[in-house]
Amino acid sequence: MGMGEVGFTPGTRARQLSGLSDLIYEAATSDAHAEVFSVPVGEDWERIAAGEFATSVTAAAKGLVAAGVGEGDRVLLVAGNHQEWVQFAFAVWAARAVLVPVSPSASAERLAHVVRQTRPATALVESDRAARVVSGLQREIPDLGRVWRLESGLAEIVSLGAYMDASAVRFRRDEVSSEDAAVVLYPMSTVSRWMRGVVLSHGALLSAAAGLVDRMWPRLAKLEEGRASALLDAPLSEIQGVASLVGCVVGRVRVGVVAPGTLLRRVARFRPTVLVCDAGLLESVYERERDRARSTGWDSLGTFNASVDVAVQFDRAPKKGAWRRLSRSMYDWSFAKVREVFGNRVHLAVCWGGGLSERMDGFFAGVGVPVMQVFGTAEAAGVFVANAVGDRVPGTVGRALPGRDVWVSPEGEAFVRGGGVFSGYWGEGDSSRSAFREGWLATGVAVEVVAEGVFRVVGRLRAQSALMEVPGRFVALEHPGADEEVVGEGDAVFAEEAAGVVAPTAALPLGEQSVESVDRVEPAVEGPSDAELVAEFEARLRAHPLISQVLVIVEGRPFASALVTLVRDQLEYWRLVNGRPLSMAPEEIAGDRDLLREVQGLVYEANRSVPRHLAVRSFHVLAEEFTVQSGLVHPSGQLRREAVLRAFSEEIDGLYRVRRDSESSG
């Protein structure tokens, strides 16, 4: 049946499949010439047909089988967004193995932790650094076989299985069960140095994708067959990327993958009909158009603001009468500019993660880019609530998907049960059980019910440290193993810009949170020296993917403080995952309250391992890393501590001023 036949729902068939690779082979059987993927070739795009892609997946899967990858074996993939990532992933699933995707920018300690936990049978990696880390663990982990490099590895893998008949893969595929593990995901943004692998089955990912496609199908069905296309820049190593990829394949939407943060640069040539994005991207487009209007004069800005009001009112109106259509047409020249940013063919926008305000939601719908906000967590296969075509409530994430129940606790936390819920954390039975309450998954997400069965996300609970983010307020921070509950007041914790600190909210005093938690830790009579403890403290913080360098300051100061630099690529990744605008400068991201709370959680945990006099009570976050060229780093990579102390003396002094001001105001 064609794309345009509303009676046909791809989600219905997807729920009946056993494995993810069946999606590819069914598409090839149905129409081998149907275009399923697009690959960037310079500035242009080359399309790949379903039959061609299925053949390439089979070739890679045969190579994995020939390399000794058994059913249920884990296969590590450390790479960015590439078409080879997609091909390799489906090959792993076709071979009935389990994909373990990791970002290529993950720290060495993080990558080693994932390898030690999952004990993969083989690995495909993109960078020299990842290759060194993974290869260095082969002696420790006898299960770990070949480690291939991405640029030549796929060709080598394919050549290994060239002699093998395709039936070897078919037999594996026939044995796949919907309950089989498909991926083990290690979410990137976490305040704990110990990452948990979220295990998602084939059935969970198919169920989540099917539910989402069914919600969007009334709109997708209006497209001519073969015209549905989407450009993905969500990281494929994260749940947003995996869920988006599977959802597009289920919905027969042709997919092109690009590096995170590059969608707007590639969208003009690709011209998607389905926009897959986050709230930050939409907000950045709005801000850019508003700034463009402001730069040409206040009259232009006034006209732009009037056009926004008309678009929002048009979207809110239950009936689009002739007068409203006429009013809207008067500003279509302005709306056309917004549509052109996305290639002028967008038929539907799927906004992952929610977070788009009611006004922004209404503006884009009024412009002609209807937005369907959706939300989910890694443990819920990426999505459990979504707006629906014909049942969209602007500014919300909609209703629960079919087959899922959502319950909101008296504290406002969303609990989920039904299809798509994960099967547990890899190798952590106790943690897996503690994620559920009487069969309900505790999502750690604070929501509010704005209408019957319609939800709006208002905050997030971070699982490892139970740090709840509520707009405008810093609430209970209750840490595992702590006997007491600690409460920080927002005004005391976050210094104002006028206080004289370069990054206003980056100088963040930890208050008695840090000190009280280590009061019970007596200095050891014999044991590591202070220098060794400080070095271990710094190493703990550096294990987090966001953090590049750490310098703890103790000597000659009333208490310990720290300078922290961030990995530039991860800073951009954090912006993307957390829905911040593209226009947000690195310095602004480094001062973002949510990011600082994440660093605060890391510092808090590290403080538990040191005596009182070494507990860091305040820290300053810098967006730029210390470099050899600046004279702050030795060629070996070690910091020139005295040089750093001199270069950032003002910021360091500011840490102690903020601390004193905070104490005196209390």
Salt bridges, closest charged atoms under 4 A:
ASP22 OD1 - ARG173 NH2 3.34
GLU26 OE2 - ARG13 NH2 2.44
GLU35 OE1 - ARG47 NH1 2.77
ASP44 OD1 - ARG269 NH1 2.95
GLU71 OE1 - ARG96 NH1 2.73
GLU71 OE2 - ARG172 NE 3.73
GLU109 OE2 - ARG193 NH2 2.58
GLU126 OE2 - HIS82 NE2 2.87
ASP128 OD1 - ARG149 NH1 2.40
GLU140 OE2 - ARG116 NE 2.73
ASP143 OD2 - ARG119 NE 3.23
GLU151 OE2 - ARG149 NH2 3.75
GLU156 OE1 - ARG146 NH2 3.44
ASP174 OD1 - ARG170 NE 3.02
ASP180 OD2 - ARG96 NE 2.83
ASP214 OD2 - ARG15 NH2 2.94
GLU289 OE2 - ARG292 NH1 3.39
ASP291 OD1 - ARG294 NH1 2.89
ASP309 OD1 - ARG359 NH2 2.70
ASP315 OD2 - ARG392 NH2 2.99
ASP332 OD1 - ARG328 NH1 3.55
ASP332 OD2 - ARG339 NH2 3.31
ASP361 OD1 - ARG392 NH2 2.86
ASP391 OD2 - ARG399 NE 2.69
ASP405 OD2 - ARG417 NE 3.24
GLU428 OE1 - ARG196 NE 3.64
ASP430 OD1 - ARG433 NH2 2.43
GLU448 OE2 - ARG456 NH1 2.84
GLU469 OE2 - ARG462 NH2 2.43
GLU484 OE1 - ARG520 NH1 3.95
GLU512 OE2 - ARG659 NH2 3.14
ASP519 OD1 - ARG612 NH1 2.49
ASP530 OD2 - HIS613 NE2 2.96
GLU536 OE2 - ARG540 NH2 3.70
GLU538 OE2 - ARG641 NH1 3.42
GLU572 OE2 - ARG575 NH2 2.83
ASP592 OD2 - ARG580 NE 2.81
ASP594 OD2 - ARG580 NH2 2.66
ASP594 OD1 - ARG597 NH1 3.62
GLU598 OE1 - ARG462 NH1 3.73
GLU598 OE2 - HIS544 NE2 3.20
GLU624 OE2 - ARG568 NH1 2.78
ASP653 OD1 - ARG557 NH2 3.05
GLU663 OE2 - ARG659 NE 2.81
